[in-house]
Amino acid sequence: MKRREFLATTTALGGAMGFGLLAPGRLLADEPVSGGTLIWGHSETTQNLDMHQTGTASTSRVLQNIHNAIVTINSEMEVVPQLAESFEVSEDGLTYTFRLREGVLFHDGSTMTSEDVQYSFERCRDPETGAVNFEVFNDVAAIETPDDLTVVIRMTRPNAPFLARLAENGAGVVMPAGSGEVQGTTPIGAGPFRFVRREFGNEVELERFDDYWDGPAFLERIIAREITEPTVRLTGLRTGELHLINDIPAERIAEVEGDASLQVRTWAPLNFDFVNFNHDLELFQDPRVRMAFDLMIDKEMLLQGALWGQGELTATPSFPTDAARNPDVAQRAQDIARARELLQEAGHPPGSLNVVFKVTTNYPYHVESAQIIAEWAREAGVNMTIEQLTWADWLSQVWVDRDFEMTMMNFFTIWEPDRLYYSLYHSTGGFNYRNINDELIDELCEQARGEVDEDVRIGLYRRIQQHISDETLDVVLWYRNGSLGARPEIGGLETLVHPNGSNLIFHKLWLNA
């Protein structure tokens, strides 16, 4: 079937998926069994294994099974204890008291105490560590350990999102005191699986940690094989070489859902995608230029052409269920003529502007998106060159060195608005690889962080979203749907996807003989 014909017959696929809950599917009725090695076709390549330093969801999906955080979230997106047994917040919002679970063991055999929590949080907030979530602790005045099972955090001012920010392992993870030097290559945590080995670019091996505080996992071992090519993953699932894959090829979702020999789970959203500009460059400091590129893009056509309709358009990166999501922010319709006019006004007549668009082959649909956008850019008089980079090269050039003009990326799990807007848009944010430096954004982010009135805080985040759109700081495109395919012998599949919609937790999965 030709691609255009396929698109014409699948227009309803995206709309059938709801947020948060996994779609119904075929589940095994058997009781959980212990043992076995699960082979997972992981759609991405892991990088730095240090949970504090890694900024990639691909690596975090593995590390979430090695580490636990002091708190986590439940299915209602509420903060609940994890390695803490309980927590209290003072009425003035300046003191957080955590009572730790007794007898929690790390994979190195040591017992967790308040010293480990203090070490983990101090390490994350230390600029020398290079932690991507360092700014979570900006308002922390002191971390105290009155006894082995009590941690008291004192703040310089109220910080409304603080607990929620600790609910993601990147900031709230607890690792053994003094273990920072080895975390990047041999991570040690208190999660349900222990790290065994990693062959870079090939696979990661985990084994069950029998002394896990919340009860041992059913699976004895997990082999995460890193297979970025979607068709290769699907073939491996069908031949039985793989037990489980994430990210079923978008163009084959309907086909796989119709295969009675496989289990399929789909949900929305998995992440959001956007086109980025390097704001350090004089070219993209001109809002007319940024808006011109926005106007070049037919968002619906791009969604169908690159993502096969497996998502939903959005003008804001806020989760669909987030109370702070601004429903009034709208995407701009394609207007090539107006784009040419804006570029002309900015001093770039047709044919004079050359732009390099860097994308990673780690996300094949980003490559296809760039190719489509390049054609629209040509119509607008822009010469766009596409550079395809491996995931490691993209992270090195774009994320670390910020050596790019335009790029495209997606972000996962960012359900909490402070993490989303402070991390990505504040001038000091750990995820601000686009070099955005906007005084109003900084001011609103700081106000929102210290605002305890929820309605006022929501209003601040809505202003941030409107400003991002008005200034075209990025071009937000869509929410992408998530999907999993599994062999019939996999049990407990409904427990796999974390409430944030991205992380995969293998603790309650089992493998039938």
C-alpha positions as a printed NumPy array, in Angstrom:
array([[  0.   ,   0.   ,   0.   ],
       [  1.339,   3.418,  -0.894],
       [  1.867,   5.863,   1.923],
       [ -0.795,   8.289,   0.712],
       [ -3.338,   5.477,   0.454],
       [ -2.462,   4.302,   3.962],
       [ -2.921,   7.779,   5.388],
       [ -6.302,   8.077,   3.707],
       [ -7.558,   4.925,   5.427],
       [ -6.277,   5.602,   8.962],
       [ -7.484,   9.067,   9.842],
       [ -9.314,   7.887,  12.96 ],
       [ -6.41 ,   6.075,  14.612],
       [ -5.095,   8.994,  16.699],
       [ -8.477,  10.047,  18.031],
       [ -9.224,   6.662,  19.526],
       [ -6.459,   6.937,  22.097],
       [ -7.064,   8.501,  25.499],
       [ -4.59 ,  10.07 ,  27.887],
       [ -3.184,   8.161,  30.834],
       [ -5.002,   4.834,  30.716],
       [ -3.687,   2.034,  28.556],
       [ -6.025,   0.873,  25.824],
       [ -7.724,  -2.504,  26.364],
       [ -5.919,  -5.518,  24.937],
       [ -5.302,  -9.207,  25.268],
       [ -3.88 , -10.158,  28.666],
       [ -2.836, -13.526,  30.009],
       [ -5.052, -14.859,  32.773],
       [ -2.198, -16.853,  34.35 ],
       [ -0.896, -16.022,  37.822],
       [  2.527, -14.35 ,  37.923],
       [  5.475, -16.717,  37.728],
       [  9.051, -16.088,  38.796],
       [ 12.096, -16.47 ,  36.59 ],
       [ 13.143, -16.046,  32.992],
       [ 15.054, -13.509,  30.915],
       [ 13.047, -10.887,  29.057],
       [ 14.518,  -9.494,  25.837],
       [ 13.371,  -5.919,  25.32 ],
       [ 13.751,  -4.172,  21.968],
       [ 14.598,  -0.7  ,  23.259],
       [ 13.947,   1.958,  20.612],
       [ 16.793,   4.222,  21.692],
       [ 20.438,   4.177,  22.711],
       [ 21.511,   4.693,  26.323],
       [ 24.195,   7.265,  27.091],
       [ 25.679,   8.423,  30.404],
       [ 24.292,   6.098,  33.095],
       [ 24.599,   8.657,  35.893],
       [ 21.006,   9.409,  36.88 ],
       [ 21.928,  12.932,  37.933],
       [ 23.733,  13.806,  34.727],
       [ 21.679,  12.097,  32.042],
       [ 19.161,  14.241,  30.232],
       [ 17.749,  11.568,  27.945],
       [ 14.52 ,   9.647,  28.445],
       [ 16.103,   6.717,  26.601],
       [ 18.669,   6.242,  29.362],
       [ 16.2  ,   7.049,  32.122],
       [ 13.918,   4.218,  30.982],
       [ 16.655,   1.794,  31.984],
       [ 17.814,   3.659,  35.088],
       [ 14.277,   3.94 ,  36.504],
       [ 14.512,   0.188,  37.148],
       [ 17.849,   0.532,  38.942],
       [ 16.989,   3.528,  41.112],
       [ 14.169,   4.649,  43.364],
       [ 13.43 ,   8.2  ,  44.474],
       [ 12.498,   9.544,  47.874],
       [  8.943,  10.134,  46.562],
       [  7.096,   9.223,  43.369],
       [  3.688,   9.781,  41.756],
       [  0.633,   7.53 ,  41.599],
       [ -1.838,   7.02 ,  38.762],
       [ -3.606,  10.257,  39.748],
       [ -0.304,  12.165,  39.367],
       [ -0.238,  12.739,  43.139],
       [  3.07 ,  12.75 ,  45.033],
       [  3.354,   9.695,  47.294],
       [  6.205,   8.202,  49.369],
       [  8.683,   5.778,  47.806],
       [ 11.99 ,   5.442,  49.686],
       [ 10.471,   7.739,  52.258],
       [  7.848,   6.096,  54.441],
       [  6.143,   9.445,  54.972],
       [  6.729,  13.163,  54.588],
       [  5.46 ,  16.382,  56.144],
       [  5.528,  19.983,  54.973],
       [  5.368,  22.822,  57.502],
       [  2.501,  25.312,  57.286],
       [  4.834,  28.06 ,  56.107],
       [  6.221,  25.807,  53.352],
       [  9.803,  26.252,  54.56 ],
       [ 10.48 ,  22.835,  56.104],
       [ 10.158,  19.347,  54.582],
       [ 10.572,  16.362,  56.887],
       [ 11.028,  12.885,  55.408],
       [ 10.856,   9.664,  57.456],
       [ 12.792,   6.998,  55.576],
       [ 11.862,   3.35 ,  55.228],
       [ 13.845,   1.135,  57.551],
       [ 16.046,  -1.615,  56.138],
       [ 16.184,  -0.472,  52.505],
       [ 19.232,  -2.03 ,  50.842],
       [ 21.301,  -0.724,  47.96 ],
       [ 22.67 ,  -3.072,  45.323],
       [ 26.129,  -2.903,  46.939],
       [ 24.677,  -4.399,  50.134],
       [ 24.728,  -1.209,  52.206],
       [ 21.657,  -0.018,  54.118],
       [ 20.085,   3.305,  53.183],
       [ 20.268,   6.044,  55.798],
       [ 19.678,   9.777,  55.888],
       [ 23.359,  10.237,  55.028],
       [ 22.717,   8.721,  51.594],
       [ 19.798,  11.076,  50.98 ],
       [ 21.853,  14.066,  52.039],
       [ 24.735,  12.966,  49.816],
       [ 22.443,  12.408,  46.81 ],
       [ 20.705,  15.771,  47.091],
       [ 23.916,  17.706,  47.807],
       [ 25.531,  16.026,  44.819],
       [ 22.603,  16.918,  42.552],
       [ 22.648,  20.586,  43.604],
       [ 26.439,  20.926,  43.303],
       [ 27.284,  22.752,  40.028],
       [ 30.423,  20.614,  39.695],
       [ 28.26 ,  17.502,  39.275],
       [ 26.671,  18.714,  36.054],
       [ 23.23 ,  17.479,  37.101],
       [ 20.468,  18.455,  34.677],
       [ 18.011,  18.961,  37.553],
       [ 20.329,  21.028,  39.757],
       [ 17.883,  23.945,  39.87 ],
       [ 15.349,  21.851,  41.813],
       [ 17.432,  22.695,  44.891],
       [ 17.906,  26.43 ,  44.195],
       [ 15.707,  27.385,  47.158],
       [ 17.201,  24.838,  49.57 ],
       [ 19.019,  26.444,  52.511],
       [ 20.079,  23.281,  54.336],
       [ 19.697,  19.482,  54.315],
       [ 19.816,  18.099,  57.85 ],
       [ 20.031,  14.523,  59.178],
       [ 18.93 ,  14.493,  62.851],
       [ 19.011,  10.672,  62.851],
       [ 19.578,   7.765,  60.46 ],
       [ 15.979,   7.691,  59.246],
       [ 15.064,  11.393,  59.218],
       [ 15.887,  14.04 ,  56.632],
       [ 14.903,  17.673,  57.15 ],
       [ 15.138,  20.11 ,  54.23 ],
       [ 14.925,  23.804,  55.038],
       [ 14.036,  26.3  ,  52.31 ],
       [ 14.92 ,  29.957,  51.819],
       [ 11.371,  30.576,  50.556],
       [  8.28 ,  28.496,  49.786],
       [  8.746,  26.397,  46.662],
       [  5.405,  25.068,  45.432],
       [  6.712,  22.417,  42.978],
       [  9.529,  21.091,  45.183],
       [  7.911,  17.774,  46.159],
       [  6.72 ,  17.107,  42.62 ],
       [ 10.211,  17.773,  41.274],
       [ 11.619,  15.179,  43.699],
       [  9.119,  12.646,  42.348],
       [ 11.24 ,  12.126,  39.243],
       [ 14.369,  10.051,  39.757],
       [ 16.616,  12.65 ,  38.163],
       [ 16.344,  14.893,  41.224],
       [ 14.886,  12.669,  43.927],
       [ 16.986,   9.543,  43.338],
       [ 18.812,   8.195,  46.374],
       [ 22.184,   6.552,  45.747],
       [ 24.805,   5.291,  48.21 ],
       [ 26.959,   7.991,  49.778],
       [ 30.244,   8.351,  47.911],
       [ 29.106,   6.413,  44.834],
       [ 29.052,   9.341,  42.427],
       [ 32.331,   8.471,  40.707],
       [ 31.017,   5.114,  39.455],
       [ 27.403,   6.02 ,  38.681],
       [ 28.13 ,   6.926,  35.057],
       [ 29.409,   3.453,  34.163],
       [ 28.136,   1.101,  36.88 ],
       [ 25.046,   2.661,  38.461],
       [ 24.157,   1.561,  41.995],
       [ 20.674,   2.142,  43.325],
       [ 17.9  ,   0.725,  45.488],
       [ 15.525,  -0.284,  42.698],
       [ 14.103,  -3.696,  41.71 ],
       [ 16.926,  -4.532,  39.263],
       [ 20.696,  -4.458,  39.609],
       [ 22.985,  -3.258,  36.818],
       [ 25.17 ,  -6.025,  35.331],
       [ 26.77 ,  -4.69 ,  32.145],
       [ 26.398,  -2.374,  29.172],
       [ 27.76 ,  -2.824,  25.645],
       [ 27.553,   0.726,  24.366],
       [ 25.185,   1.043,  21.421],
       [ 24.159,  -2.6  ,  21.699],
       [ 22.557,  -3.757,  24.946],
       [ 22.203,  -3.34 ,  28.693],
       [ 21.778,  -6.242,  31.111],
       [ 19.942,  -6.037,  34.432],
       [ 19.262,  -8.778,  36.981],
       [ 16.69 ,  -9.099,  39.735],
       [ 17.646,  -7.622,  43.103],
       [ 16.251, -10.184,  45.525],
       [ 16.488,  -7.833,  48.503],
       [ 14.38 ,  -5.079,  46.944],
       [ 12.424,  -3.321,  49.689],
       [  9.085,  -3.611,  47.824],
       [  9.492,  -7.319,  47.071],
       [ 11.592,  -8.987,  44.382],
       [ 10.623,  -8.72 ,  40.725],
       [  9.22 , -11.745,  38.89 ],
       [ 11.732, -11.568,  36.044],
       [ 15.195, -12.898,  36.777],
       [ 16.891, -10.837,  34.107],
       [ 16.281,  -8.121,  31.488],
       [ 18.309,  -7.663,  28.317],
       [ 17.606,  -4.263,  26.757],
       [ 18.727,  -4.478,  23.133],
       [ 19.099,  -1.048,  21.588],
       [ 17.416,  -1.151,  18.171],
       [ 16.631,   2.278,  16.736],
       [ 15.269,   0.993,  13.414],
       [ 11.491,   0.489,  13.911],
       [ 11.053,  -2.236,  11.281],
       [ 13.917,  -4.283,  12.736],
       [ 12.291,  -4.106,  16.185],
       [  8.949,  -5.276,  14.84 ],
       [ 10.541,  -8.126,  12.91 ],
       [ 12.364,  -9.241,  16.058],
       [  9.084,  -9.259,  17.979],
       [  7.31 , -11.337,  15.354],
       [ 10.094, -13.886,  15.05 ],
       [ 10.331, -14.277,  18.829],
       [ 13.832, -12.855,  19.047],
       [ 12.358, -10.093,  21.215],
       [  9.671, -10.447,  23.89 ],
       [  8.747,  -6.786,  24.   ],
       [  9.273,  -3.613,  21.982],
       [  8.397,   0.007,  22.567],
       [  7.508,   2.356,  19.705],
       [  5.778,   0.156,  17.132],
       [  6.4  ,   1.637,  13.645],
       [  3.762,   4.363,  13.288],
       [  2.716,   3.259,   9.813],
       [  2.077,  -0.3  ,  11.04 ],
       [  0.08 ,   0.279,  14.222],
       [ -3.217,  -0.858,  12.7  ],
       [ -1.604,  -3.94 ,  11.191],
       [ -0.02 ,  -4.989,  14.504],
       [ -3.212,  -4.319,  16.464],
       [ -4.957,  -6.75 ,  14.122],
       [ -2.42 ,  -9.508,  14.84 ],
       [ -4.054, -11.878,  17.348],
       [ -0.668, -13.41 ,  18.198],
       [  0.619, -10.182,  19.77 ],
       [ -0.33 ,  -7.941,  22.663],
       [ -0.522,  -4.219,  21.894],
       [ -0.798,  -1.204,  24.18 ],
       [ -1.258,   2.367,  22.966],
       [ -1.695,   5.594,  24.899],
       [ -1.477,   9.334,  24.503],
       [  0.593,  11.298,  24.922],
       [  4.073,   9.834,  25.117],
       [  5.885,  13.121,  24.523],
       [  5.784,  16.427,  22.71 ],
       [  7.888,  17.449,  19.704],
       [  9.123,  20.877,  18.715],
       [ 11.403,  22.649,  16.251],
       [ 14.201,  24.636,  17.905],
       [ 16.295,  27.685,  17.061],
       [ 19.7  ,  28.58 ,  18.507],
       [ 18.934,  31.906,  20.166],
       [ 22.629,  32.683,  20.562],
       [ 22.819,  33.295,  16.818],
       [ 22.028,  36.789,  15.553],
       [ 19.783,  35.269,  12.879],
       [ 17.39 ,  33.753,  15.428],
       [ 17.44 ,  36.692,  17.806],
       [ 15.092,  38.332,  15.289],
       [ 11.516,  37.241,  16.122],
       [ 10.497,  37.874,  12.501],
       [ 12.852,  35.123,  11.368],
       [ 11.578,  32.69 ,  13.986],
       [  7.976,  33.412,  13.073],
       [  8.784,  33.004,   9.375],
       [  9.942,  29.446,   9.97 ],
       [  6.823,  28.772,  12.019],
       [  4.662,  30.021,   9.132],
       [  6.436,  27.71 ,   6.683],
       [  5.114,  24.596,   8.437],
       [  1.747,  22.959,   7.779],
       [  1.48 ,  21.22 ,  11.146],
       [ -1.331,  18.824,  10.199],
       [  0.376,  17.778,   6.984],
       [  3.633,  17.257,   8.871],
       [  1.852,  15.132,  11.492],
       [  0.395,  12.921,   8.776],
       [  3.489,  12.826,   6.594],
       [  6.164,  12.184,   9.217],
       [  4.222,  10.609,  12.086],
       [  1.461,   8.873,  10.114],
       [ -1.132,  10.666,  12.203],
       [ -0.006,   8.937,  15.41 ],
       [ -0.401,  11.984,  17.613],
       [ -2.344,  15.17 ,  18.174],
       [ -1.454,  18.741,  17.299],
       [ -0.666,  21.097,  20.151],
       [  0.602,  24.663,  20.399],
       [  1.832,  24.205,  23.966],
       [  4.012,  21.472,  25.509],
       [  1.874,  21.243,  28.67 ],
       [  0.245,  17.855,  29.238],
       [ -3.404,  17.703,  28.032],
       [ -4.627,  17.108,  31.587],
       [ -2.477,  19.811,  33.189],
       [ -4.634,  22.482,  34.827],
       [ -1.971,  25.016,  33.849],
       [ -2.27 ,  24.216,  30.143],
       [ -3.307,  27.348,  28.24 ],
       [ -6.241,  26.425,  25.953],
       [ -6.087,  29.783,  24.177],
       [ -2.642,  29.298,  22.634],
       [ -3.089,  28.348,  18.984],
       [ -0.793,  27.185,  16.236],
       [ -0.171,  29.412,  13.242],
       [ -1.5  ,  28.2  ,   9.914],
       [  0.945,  27.75 ,   7.064],
       [  1.492,  30.987,   5.137],
       [  4.486,  30.748,   2.801],
       [  3.869,  34.193,   1.325],
       [  3.886,  35.863,   4.742],
       [  7.026,  33.896,   5.687],
       [  8.809,  35.319,   2.628],
       [  7.661,  38.828,   3.562],
       [  8.975,  38.515,   7.125],
       [ 12.343,  37.239,   5.923],
       [ 12.539,  40.1  ,   3.413],
       [ 11.789,  42.601,   6.194],
       [ 14.534,  40.996,   8.3  ],
       [ 17.053,  41.468,   5.482],
       [ 16.96 ,  37.995,   3.96 ],
       [ 15.597,  38.189,   0.395],
       [ 14.711,  34.915,  -1.378],
       [ 17.737,  32.714,  -2.024],
       [ 20.065,  34.586,   0.347],
       [ 19.495,  32.62 ,   3.554],
       [ 21.263,  29.308,   4.165],
       [ 20.3  ,  27.279,   7.245],
       [ 21.557,  23.936,   8.581],
       [ 18.94 ,  21.72 ,  10.258],
       [ 20.507,  19.042,  12.502],
       [ 18.418,  15.971,  13.339],
       [ 19.197,  12.642,  14.941],
       [ 18.625,   9.289,  13.291],
       [ 17.656,   8.072,  16.765],
       [ 14.213,   9.413,  15.841],
       [ 13.551,   8.458,  12.19 ],
       [ 10.429,  10.602,  12.063],
       [ 12.562,  13.647,  12.898],
       [ 14.585,  12.978,   9.766],
       [ 11.379,  12.744,   7.729],
       [ 10.044,  15.922,   9.356],
       [ 13.206,  17.821,   8.465],
       [ 13.009,  16.634,   4.872],
       [  9.421,  17.87 ,   4.559],
       [ 10.191,  21.19 ,   6.273],
       [ 13.149,  21.704,   3.925],
       [ 10.778,  21.623,   0.952],
       [  8.566,  24.296,   2.506],
       [ 11.666,  26.34 ,   3.354],
       [ 12.692,  26.174,  -0.316],
       [  9.273,  27.554,  -1.292],
       [  9.889,  30.416,   1.147],
       [ 13.268,  31.168,  -0.439],
       [ 15.463,  29.481,   2.19 ],
       [ 18.224,  27.024,   1.373],
       [ 17.992,  24.392,   4.117],
       [ 20.63 ,  21.677,   4.492],
       [ 19.864,  18.65 ,   6.653],
       [ 22.589,  17.019,   8.75 ],
       [ 21.696,  13.571,  10.093],
       [ 23.494,  12.753,  13.355],
       [ 23.692,   9.679,  15.535],
       [ 22.155,  10.099,  18.974],
       [ 25.592,  10.426,  20.577],
       [ 26.669,  13.057,  18.034],
       [ 23.411,  14.995,  18.428],
       [ 23.851,  15.065,  22.202],
       [ 27.466,  16.164,  21.83 ],
       [ 26.924,  18.84 ,  19.189],
       [ 23.467,  20.17 ,  20.046],
       [ 22.86 ,  19.411,  23.718],
       [ 26.375,  19.886,  25.097],
       [ 28.244,  22.157,  22.663],
       [ 25.118,  23.96 ,  21.392],
       [ 26.666,  23.933,  17.946],
       [ 23.576,  24.163,  15.755],
       [ 21.303,  26.556,  13.907],
       [ 18.02 ,  24.641,  13.845],
       [ 17.111,  21.251,  15.233],
       [ 14.143,  19.145,  16.351],
       [ 13.654,  17.286,  19.599],
       [ 11.037,  15.635,  21.785],
       [ 10.721,  15.599,  25.547],
       [  9.201,  12.864,  27.68 ],
       [  7.727,  12.685,  31.202],
       [  7.61 ,  16.444,  31.792],
       [  4.192,  16.47 ,  33.445],
       [  5.075,  19.047,  36.126],
       [  4.97 ,  22.66 ,  34.841],
       [  7.944,  23.899,  36.853],
       [ 10.174,  21.201,  35.411],
       [  8.805,  21.931,  31.951],
       [  9.058,  25.715,  31.831],
       [ 11.884,  26.37 ,  34.273],
       [ 14.11 ,  23.607,  32.891],
       [ 13.444,  24.298,  29.212],
       [ 12.888,  28.061,  29.081],
       [ 14.545,  29.741,  32.069],
       [ 17.926,  31.202,  31.102],
       [ 19.645,  28.934,  33.663],
       [ 17.443,  25.872,  33.074],
       [ 19.204,  22.536,  32.754],
       [ 17.353,  21.693,  29.508],
       [ 17.758,  25.106,  27.881],
       [ 20.097,  23.964,  25.112],
       [ 18.527,  26.564,  22.768],
       [ 20.17 ,  29.441,  24.703],
       [ 16.853,  31.175,  25.337],
       [ 17.398,  34.281,  27.458],
       [ 14.085,  36.033,  27.971],
       [ 13.663,  38.338,  30.978],
       [  9.887,  37.89 ,  31.164],
       [ 10.158,  34.078,  31.078],
       [ 12.743,  34.163,  33.87 ],
       [ 10.599,  36.491,  35.964],
       [  7.409,  34.464,  35.523],
       [  9.182,  31.145,  36.231],
       [ 10.631,  32.502,  39.46 ],
       [  7.264,  33.926,  40.516],
       [  5.503,  30.638,  39.784],
       [  8.032,  28.637,  41.765],
       [  7.424,  30.747,  44.866],
       [  3.652,  31.094,  44.434],
       [  1.587,  28.915,  46.792],
       [ -1.812,  30.057,  45.494],
       [ -2.613,  27.433,  42.871],
       [ -4.878,  29.665,  40.799],
       [ -2.281,  32.409,  40.624],
       [  0.399,  29.87 ,  39.767],
       [ -1.725,  28.475,  36.933],
       [ -2.171,  31.986,  35.588],
       [  1.59 ,  32.535,  35.554],
       [  2.233,  29.354,  33.596],
       [ -0.46 ,  30.27 ,  31.111],
       [  1.232,  33.62 ,  30.577],
       [  4.517,  31.79 ,  29.969],
       [  2.913,  29.591,  27.308],
       [  1.362,  32.582,  25.56 ],
       [  4.685,  34.42 ,  25.558],
       [  6.518,  31.41 ,  24.128],
       [  3.995,  31.342,  21.305],
       [  3.924,  35.109,  20.728],
       [  7.706,  35.257,  20.485],
       [  8.027,  31.918,  18.625],
       [ 10.773,  30.829,  21.019],
       [ 10.208,  27.316,  19.637],
       [  7.69 ,  25.857,  17.201],
       [  5.642,  23.351,  19.209],
       [  4.183,  20.711,  16.882],
       [  2.37 ,  17.797,  18.482],
       [  1.953,  15.211,  21.208],
       [  3.166,  11.82 ,  19.994],
       [  1.32 ,   8.638,  20.943],
       [  3.046,   5.81 ,  22.772],
       [  2.894,   2.14 ,  21.83 ],
       [  4.131,  -1.244,  23.039],
       [  4.097,  -4.621,  21.379],
       [  4.618,  -7.863,  23.303],
       [  4.669, -11.607,  22.769],
       [  1.704, -13.537,  24.223],
       [  3.877, -15.058,  26.956],
       [  4.38 , -11.675,  28.653],
       [  2.175, -11.142,  31.706],
       [  1.433,  -8.005,  33.697],
       [  1.777,  -5.714,  30.695],
       [ -0.772,  -3.303,  32.16 ],
       [  1.731,  -2.461,  34.943],
       [  4.633,  -1.575,  32.652],
       [  4.025,   2.083,  31.776],
       [  4.745,   4.576,  34.554],
       [  1.998,   7.148,  35.245],
       [  4.156,   9.791,  33.527],
       [  3.541,   7.954,  30.242],
       [  7.202,   7.434,  29.369],
       [  9.124,   5.369,  31.889],
       [  8.835,   1.589,  31.774],
       [  8.874,  -0.183,  35.143],
       [  9.528,  -3.936,  34.865],
       [  8.982,  -4.778,  38.535],
       [  5.606,  -6.522,  38.081],
       [  6.116,  -7.99 ,  34.604],
       [  6.465, -11.748,  34.223],
       [  7.353, -14.269,  31.566],
       [  5.329, -17.433,  31.052],
       [  7.284, -20.511,  30.023]])
